[in-house]
Each structure stands twice: as structure tokens, then as C-alpha cells.
Amino acid sequence: MFEGTRPLFRAGSFEFQTKHLLVIGVLVLAFTSALIIRFYPVKYGFYLNEFDPYFDYRATKFIIDNGLEAYWQWHDTMSWYPEGRDIPSTSQVALHITSAYLYSIFGAGSSLLDFTIVLPAVLGALTVIVIFALVRVLGGTTAGMFAALLFAFTPAIIQRGNLGWFKSEPMGLFFALLAAYLFISAIRHKEIKYAIPKAVLGGLLLTWANAAWGGIYYFSIPISLFFIALPFFRRDTQIPMYVAIAFTVVTLLSVAATPRPGMSFVMGLPGLAMVGSTIFLIAAHFLKRFSTPQKQQRNISFLLIAFVAGAIGILATEAYVNPTFRYLNAVLPFLSSQNPLTESVAEHFTPTVADYFTDYSILLMFAGLGAWLAFRRRDDLSIFALIVGITGIYVSATFARLLVFASIGIIILAGLGLYEVTRSILVYRKLDAIAERAGRPETRPMAATREERRKLEYGAGGGRQATYIKIAYTVVMIMMLSIPMFYPTNANWISSADLPAAIANGGTGYRMQTDDWFDTMQWISNKTESDAVIASWWDYGYWITTLGNRTTLADNATINQTRIATIAKMFIQDEQSGTKIAQDLKADYILVYTVSQVRFFGTVNDTVTGKPQQIPLYTLGQGGDESKKQWFMRIGGFDETKYIQRDGFTPTPEFWENTLLGKMIPFEPSSYVRVGPGGSIQNNSKQWAPGYVGLYTKHVKYPENNNSTAGQPL
């Protein structure tokens, strides 16, 4: 791929060539592109994105203000009142500690808030270098460069690592992929003195990645399967055996020392998988040594059957720490969740086939080619790439959040596929031309002289044709890979990055910027008592605690599902019963969030003058509590049909008249209409009917009375 390069300078024994300039140029392009596209949401404002980052910012600030020792002892009394929350055992400690230390080193006078807003985008851009290194080990430098460029633009990766996404994924993926690179590099080494240090460092980094994001449990799947596959696809397993032992022991010992995941990882399915597969690799290594070459595969197959039987026995006896349903569902995607709280979370929605085609488009074709080539080669590194690709797609079939693993697998395989296509066009074609001129195609390509290659490249004989092929191939590849960046119009790779921070658009589906939540948090901070307790749906808990500086009953940690069900009952029961629940929870205020949009205008007579006047008519929906009410009902155990019409969204009169939530939403039904082409009203009715949309007028049922709460529920 890099024939004809010439040395530029030497540094000791290293010779810096023009091909190195190309590699550096591609990596600079990938890094810069990744950083720019991850900064795209800045057009809507400079904010932390989504909900969890506000807690993670608060926890990082706690370390900076109080020190690490205080962090290990921190029991937060401002969340999950009155019980509170033990932070180290329920949080991503690696994210908080690493960010605090990075800020102390690179903060450079910036505020911590600004630093945490920028950090995820920088980590995402740096990960393109890590994915290049990993794929380079698996399939060569060219494959690594392709993978770096693809990682920079893949939507599922960008959406979980863009500006303000100060959550687990960017840091977790960075450390996990770096651990995978060190692990594979160790497997490749022929000298144990170099392999073991890399394995040890890789195990430590995988531990830190697990402490940053629970989703890194996933990596125990491909690593364990790779340990099992190694004896079948690699003749000499001595170095891999030592690497597996070092990597597994260091990972499990260091994970056990962390508050989270701690022993639940070691004694759970991930730890058992790594230990079991390592023992299998050791047993297979010695079995191969004492077996004749003709019987090695057969004997290892029998050994695998015995290990599978033992694993089934362990699973049957449940002699391990049971994982939560979320983790079990990721391993068994076809399990159906019976927990409405899990189903209500947007990132837990099951991706569809359309999601895969939208996110990966043309990459699926090249990933398929890469998978076929890996299966054909059947060497250990190709098998690892194939395992990562298959398992990544497999686990992503459960939750949309896990599409990042499908992305990694597809990027690796697509990088291998693109490399093979490029090599076939730019190298095989060149050698075929030389062979044709030489008259001996079966032998001359490998024996082609430097002079023959030089003449071909610079236009002698078939060289001009080869140049045209190179140019045509380059143009076609650029066009093919650019298609998903701009098409379809509203669902391409660029538009997927054009998303405002959740707090900037209120968590709605609109690409807009509003100060509603900032104004609300300022009001809470300035107008409520410092020890006030705010009741709200759990989605808003982190915002209220961090921005409003007030105590909440529930938040996005969802550590107490009984509490969340109680809050759901508070909202859906009648006003008196709901108020009683709020009082029992010792809440001082109840927060309700509603999203509406002006669609039409109606005419009413002024109550004073009697003259007709226009009033706005609203539709409700797009992300507020009015859109989550059906989940309130399911989580609280209510009959939805009593409160929601057959369309699954429009509230019934029972909802408006006999639920606390219906009383607190500052709207009331005006009429129901059928909307025709162009947005015009075709039919108007006072009663809902299938195909009709509700129109609402503003009506604040609990108005503020001169800063008094007289007449309000609490």
C-alpha cells in the first residue's frame, strides 16, 4: 500500500518516511473532524447535555472542593430524601476522579463547568487515535486509518460523546478500547517480557473503564470468547496463555478493589466468563502439547464440550451474583422486560432495522466484506475482529444505548473490508499489469523489479491506466462514504449531530433553544426555602439538585423503584390522595413540566367587554409530563384505558378532572379536530374520536396569590 515511499530523516534506528506523513495527516484529519462535529451543538448554547452529566459535574466538583477522602465517605442527603444515597457505591467513580485530576492539570483557569462540557468531545476525538491503533494491530495501518475516519463520523458514537455529554460512555470507551489495544498487542508479542507488562496495564485500564461505565461489562464477552477460540486458530498458545492469565488476574483483583462494580463483577457472569475461558485456554494449551497434531482439534473440541457442560451446571445452580435485568437482557436480547420503568427510559428502547441502516448505511456492506475476509483468513487476530463485530451487533439489539458497541464492531470490520478493497484495486491491479508485461502472471508479480514498478507508477506502459484506476477508485470511494453524511436529508450523519443539549430545548424533540428550565431553576433557588424538598418525576432530579440546589425525592440514578412508583401514584391519583402522598413523602413543592405548541387560534368573547378576541390553541406533546403520563400509569399500576383514549396519548375527561397531574397541567381541553393536508382543520368536535387531535387553552388551576401558596395543594 505504501510502495515508493522515501526516507525524509532518521532518528536513531527509526527512519521517518513519506508514508508516515500520510498516516499523521489522516489522523490529524480524523481528530479534527471528530472534534468539530462533536462541537456542533454549540450553536444552541454551551451547556451540559442530558440529565446525568449534571450529577457527574456535581460529584466532580465535590472532589475538587472537599478532596478524595471525603468523596469516599460521601452520603448525599440532597437526593432520595430522606434516606439519601451512598455516592461511591452507586456512581461512576472513575469518571469523577479522572475528571477532577484532569481539571487540576489542564483546567488552565477555566471553570469546572466549562471543562466538563468540553471534555467529552475531546475524549471522543482522542478515541479516533485509539481505534486507529487497535485496528492497525488487527489489520494493518490502512485499515486503522479507515477505522479512525469512520469513528469520527458514526452517529451512535457522536450522540454519546458530543459537547456536554459528561457521562460514562466517552471515558469508558476511551479506556476500554485502549485496554483492548494493549491486550491484542500483548497477544501478538513473541517475547514474554514485553507481553506481560502490556497485559497488566490493559487489565488495569479495563478495570478503570468498568468503573467509569457499567456498559464496559460488554468487553468481557468478546475477550472470553477469544480465549476459547485461540486454541483452535493459533498453533502456539504459550504467549496467549500467559497474557490471558495476567490480564484476567489483574482485571479481577483490581475490579474487586473498586466500590463499583466491585465483587458483583468478580462473582458475577463477567468474572466467571473470564476465569472459565482462561482456565479453558490453559487446559487446551497443555492438551495440545500432549496430543498428536492429527488429534489436537478433536481433543480440544471434547474439552470445550466438557467446559460448556460445566458452565451450564453453574448457571443452573445460580452459583454466582445475579445480574440486574438490564445486564441480563443485553446478553439475552430476546427476553421481554416486565418492568415498565426500564421500558420507559428512551435509551432502553429497542433499535429497529431502520436504525441500523440509518446509522451505518454503506458501512454495512464493507463490514460484511470484512467479516467474510476475517472468516476466510481464520487467524487469531481476524477471529478477534469477527467476534467483536458479531457480539457488538448482538448486544445492541436490546437497547439503543448499546449501539455504540455495534458501531465499534462495524467500524473494525468495515476498516478491514475497505482495506482489502483498496489493496485489491491499488496493488493487485498494479502487479497484474506488471505480470502481463512479463508474460508470466503466476510468478512475475512477486519478482517484479524496482525499475518495473517505478515505470508502471510513472506512466510507462500500463502505468497511465493504473493512474486512472487509482483516481476513479478514490473518487468513487469518497462519493460512497459521503452519501450517509448528507442523505437522507433529515436523518444523515451530520443532522444526527445537530441536536441541542436537553436542557436547552427542555428535553423536547425540537431543535431550538429556550431558557425555560434555567428560569425555573433560578426561581427554585431564589424563591424556595433552602431546606425545601421538591417532588417531581425522576427525570428532573439531577437538574433540580445541581442547578436549583434543592433536595429531591428521586432522580436519574433510579436506585429505589418503589419510590418512583409512589411518585407515579401521587400524580395519577385524585387531588386529595395525591396530595396526601406528597405530604407523606415530606415534599414541600411539586414540579410539573409541560410541553405545548401553538397550532391554531380561536375566538372567544372577552369576559369584561364582551368583544370577540383571539386566543391561542395549543397541542400538547414532545417530551414533557404530558408525554410521560402513560408511563406514570404503568409504573404506578393504573388502568391506562381509564385515563387515556384509544390512540394511547389523548387524555380522557377522567384524567383532567380526577388526577393530580391533570389538575397541575396548566391547560384544559377546548376541542378536538381532524387535521387535513397542509395543516388545515377539516372537522371540529367537542368529543374525541379516532384520528382527532386535542386542542387546549391555557388554564392555570393553582395560580400564585401574591407570593402566597393559599389554595394550592401543598
Long-range contacts (C-beta under 8 A, 24 or more apart in sequence): 1-140, 1-141, 1-142, 1-422, 1-423, 1-426, 1-427, 2-141, 3-427, 3-453, 3-457, 4-453, 4-454, 4-457, 23-141, 23-145, 26-145, 26-148, 26-149, 27-128, 27-129, 27-132, 27-145, 27-148, 29-149, 30-128, 30-132, 30-145, 30-148, 30-149, 30-151, 30-152, 31-125, 31-126, 31-128, 31-129, 31-152, 32-125, 33-149, 33-152, 33-153, 34-124, 34-125, 34-127, 34-128, 34-151, 34-152, 34-153, 35-121, 35-122, 35-124, 35-125, 37-152, 37-153, 37-158, 37-162, 37-494, 37-497, 38-120, 38-121, 38-124, 38-125, 38-158, 38-161, 38-162, 38-163, 38-497, 39-121, 39-162, 39-163, 40-162, 40-163, 40-494, 40-497, 40-498, 41-162, 41-163, 41-164, 41-497, 41-498, 41-499, 41-500, 41-501, 42-163, 43-498, 44-500, 44-501, 44-504, 44-505, 44-511, 44-512, 44-513, 45-500, 45-501, 45-504, 45-513, 46-114, 46-117, 46-163, 46-164, 47-117, 47-164, 47-501, 47-503, 47-504, 48-113, 48-116, 48-117, 48-164, 48-166, 48-501, 48-503, 49-162, 49-163, 49-164, 49-165, 49-166, 49-501, 49-502, 49-503, 50-164, 50-165, 50-167, 50-501, 50-502, 51-502, 51-539, 51-540, 51-541, 51-542, 51-543, 51-556, 52-167, 52-168, 52-542, 52-556, 53-116, 53-164, 53-165, 53-166, 53-167, 54-542, 54-543, 54-545, 54-546, 54-547, 55-91, 55-542, 55-545, 55-546, 55-555, 55-556, 55-557, 56-92, 56-95, 56-96, 56-99, 56-116, 56-166, 56-167, 57-112, 57-113, 57-116, 57-166, 57-546, 58-542, 58-545, 58-546, 59-87, 59-91, 59-96, 60-95, 60-96, 60-99, 60-100, 60-103, 60-112, 60-116, 61-112, 62-87, 62-96, 63-96, 63-97, 63-100, 64-100, 64-103, 64-104, 64-112, 68-97, 68-100, 71-96, 71-97, 72-259, 77-551, 78-545, 78-550, 78-551, 78-552, 79-541, 79-545, 79-551, 79-552, 79-555, 79-557, 80-552, 80-553, 80-554, 80-555, 80-557, 80-559, 80-560, 80-563, 81-533, 81-551, 81-552, 81-553, 81-586, 82-586, 83-560, 85-557, 85-559, 88-259, 88-260, 89-259, 89-260, 89-262, 90-260, 90-557, 90-559, 91-260, 92-168, 92-172, 92-211, 92-212, 92-213, 92-214, 92-260, 93-211, 93-258, 93-259, 93-260, 94-171, 94-172, 94-175, 94-208, 94-209, 94-210, 94-211, 94-212, 94-258, 95-166, 95-167, 95-168, 95-171, 95-172, 95-212, 95-213, 98-171, 98-208, 98-212, 99-166, 99-171, 116-166, 117-163, 117-164, 117-166, 118-163, 119-166, 119-170, 120-161, 120-162, 120-163, 120-164, 120-165, 120-166, 120-167, 120-170, 120-171, 121-161, 121-162, 121-163, 121-165, 123-161, 123-170, 123-171, 123-174, 124-157, 124-158, 124-161, 124-162, 124-170, 125-152, 126-174, 127-151, 127-161, 127-170, 127-173, 127-174, 127-177, 128-152, 130-174, 130-177, 130-178, 130-181, 131-177, 131-408, 131-411, 131-412, 133-181, 134-177, 134-180, 134-181, 134-184, 134-412, 135-411, 135-412, 135-415, 135-416, 137-181, 137-184, 137-185, 137-188, 137-381, 138-184, 138-381, 138-382, 138-384, 138-385, 138-412, 138-416, 139-381, 139-382, 139-385, 139-415, 139-416, 139-419, 140-419, 142-419, 142-422, 142-423, 143-415, 143-416, 143-418, 143-419, 144-415, 146-414, 146-415, 146-418, 146-419, 147-411, 147-412, 147-414, 147-415, 150-363, 150-411, 150-414, 150-415, 151-407, 151-411, 153-485, 153-493, 154-359, 154-360, 154-363, 154-407, 154-411, 154-493, 155-358, 155-359, 155-493, 155-496, 155-497, 156-359, 156-403, 156-404, 156-406, 156-407, 157-404, 157-407, 158-493, 158-496, 158-497, 159-496, 159-497, 159-499, 160-401, 160-404, 162-497, 162-499, 163-501, 164-501, 167-213, 168-212, 168-213, 168-214, 168-215, 169-213, 169-215, 169-404, 171-209, 171-212, 171-213, 172-209, 172-210, 172-212, 172-213, 172-215, 172-216, 173-209, 173-213, 173-404, 173-408, 174-209, 175-205, 175-206, 175-208, 175-209, 175-212, 175-216, 176-205, 176-206, 176-209, 176-216, 176-219, 177-408, 178-202, 178-205, 179-203, 179-205, 179-206, 179-209, 179-219, 180-219, 183-223, 183-243, 183-247, 184-381, 184-384, 186-239, 186-243, 186-246, 186-247, 187-239, 187-240, 187-243, 187-380, 187-381, 188-381, 189-239, 190-239, 192-239, 192-242, 195-239, 195-242, 195-243, 196-242, 196-243, 196-246, 198-243, 199-242, 199-243, 199-244, 199-246, 199-247, 199-250, 200-246, 200-247, 200-250, 202-247, 203-246, 203-247, 203-248, 203-249, 203-250, 203-251, 203-254, 204-250, 204-251, 204-254, 206-247, 206-251, 207-250, 207-251, 207-254, 207-255, 207-258, 210-255, 210-258, 210-261, 210-265, 211-255, 211-258, 211-260, 211-261, 214-260, 214-261, 214-327, 215-401, 215-402, 215-404, 215-405, 217-261, 217-265, 217-270, 217-327, 217-330, 218-330, 218-391, 218-392, 218-395, 218-402, 218-405, 220-270, 220-271, 220-273, 220-274, 221-273, 221-331, 221-391, 221-395, 222-384, 222-387, 222-388, 222-391, 222-392, 223-247, 223-274, 223-277, 224-273, 224-274, 224-276, 224-277, 225-277, 225-387, 225-391, 226-380, 226-383, 226-384, 226-387, 227-274, 227-277, 227-278, 227-280, 227-281, 228-277, 228-280, 228-281, 228-304, 228-307, 229-380, 229-383, 229-384, 229-387, 230-281, 230-284, 230-380, 231-280, 231-281, 231-284, 231-285, 231-288, 231-300, 232-297, 232-300, 233-378, 233-379, 233-380, 233-383, 234-379, 234-380, 237-281, 237-284, 237-285, 237-288, 238-285, 240-281, 240-380, 241-281, 241-282, 241-285, 244-277, 244-278, 244-281, 244-282, 245-278, 245-282, 248-274, 248-275, 248-278, 263-321, 264-321, 264-323, 267-320, 267-321, 268-320, 268-321, 268-322, 268-323, 269-320, 269-323, 269-327, 269-331, 272-314, 272-320, 276-307, 276-310, 276-311, 279-307, 280-304, 280-307, 326-399, 329-398, 329-399, 330-395, 330-398, 330-399, 330-402, 331-395, 333-394, 333-395, 333-397, 333-398, 339-561, 340-631, 340-634, 340-635, 341-558, 341-561, 341-564, 341-565, 341-631, 341-635, 343-631, 343-634, 344-628, 344-631, 344-634, 344-635, 346-400, 347-399, 347-400, 347-401, 348-399, 348-400, 348-401, 349-399, 349-400, 350-397, 350-398, 350-399, 350-400, 351-396, 351-397, 351-399, 351-400, 351-403, 355-400, 355-403, 356-406, 358-488, 358-491, 359-403, 359-407, 359-496, 360-406, 360-407, 360-410, 360-484, 361-483, 361-484, 362-480, 362-481, 362-483, 362-484, 363-410, 363-411, 363-414, 363-484, 364-410, 365-417, 366-413, 366-414, 366-417, 366-418, 366-421, 367-409, 367-410, 367-413, 367-414, 367-417, 368-413, 368-417, 369-416, 369-417, 369-420, 369-421, 370-412, 370-413, 370-414, 370-415, 370-416, 370-417, 370-418, 370-420, 371-413, 371-417, 373-416, 373-417, 373-420, 374-413, 374-416, 382-416, 385-412, 385-413, 385-416, 386-413, 388-412, 389-413, 418-477, 422-473, 422-477, 425-469, 425-470, 425-473, 426-469, 426-470, 426-473, 429-466, 429-469, 430-456, 430-457, 430-466, 433-461, 433-462, 433-463, 433-465, 433-466, 434-462, 436-462, 437-461, 437-462, 503-543, 506-593, 506-595, 506-623, 506-624, 507-539, 507-623, 507-624, 508-595, 508-622, 508-623, 508-624, 509-622, 509-623, 510-622, 517-543, 517-547, 518-547, 520-548, 520-591, 521-547, 521-548, 524-548, 524-550, 524-589, 524-591, 525-549, 525-550, 528-588, 528-589, 529-588, 532-588, 532-589, 533-585, 533-586, 533-587, 533-588, 533-589, 534-587, 534-588, 534-589, 534-590, 534-591, 535-567, 535-570, 535-582, 535-585, 535-587, 535-589, 535-590, 535-591, 536-567, 536-590, 536-591, 536-592, 536-593, 537-567, 537-571, 537-593, 537-625, 537-628, 537-632, 538-564, 538-567, 539-628, 540-591, 540-593, 544-591, 553-585, 553-587, 564-635, 565-635, 565-636, 565-637, 568-631, 568-632, 568-633, 568-635, 568-636, 569-636, 569-637, 569-638, 570-660, 571-625, 571-629, 571-632, 571-636, 571-659, 571-660, 571-661, 572-629, 572-632, 572-633, 572-636, 572-638, 572-643, 572-659, 572-660, 572-661, 573-659, 573-660, 574-658, 574-659, 574-660, 575-658, 575-659, 575-660, 575-663, 575-713, 577-660, 578-659, 578-660, 578-661, 578-713, 579-660, 579-713, 579-714, 582-713, 582-714, 583-714, 587-714, 588-714, 589-714, 590-660, 590-664, 590-713, 590-714, 592-625, 592-661, 592-664, 592-665, 593-624, 593-625, 594-620, 594-624, 594-625, 594-626, 594-665, 594-666, 594-667, 595-620, 595-621, 595-622, 595-623, 595-624, 595-626, 595-627, 596-620, 596-624, 596-626, 596-667, 596-696, 597-621, 597-622, 599-679, 599-695, 600-673, 600-681, 600-695, 602-670, 602-695, 602-697, 615-697, 616-697, 616-698, 617-670, 617-671, 617-695, 617-696, 617-697, 618-667, 618-695, 618-696, 618-697, 618-698, 619-693, 619-694, 619-695, 619-696, 620-665, 620-667, 620-694, 620-696, 621-649, 625-661, 625-665, 626-651, 626-665, 629-655, 629-661, 632-661, 645-688, 646-690, 647-690, 650-688, 650-692, 650-693, 650-694, 651-694, 652-688, 660-713, 663-701, 663-702, 663-713, 664-701, 664-702, 664-713, 666-698, 666-699, 666-700, 666-701, 667-696, 667-697, 667-698, 667-699, 668-696, 668-697, 668-699, 669-694, 669-695, 669-696, 670-695, 670-696, 670-697, 671-695
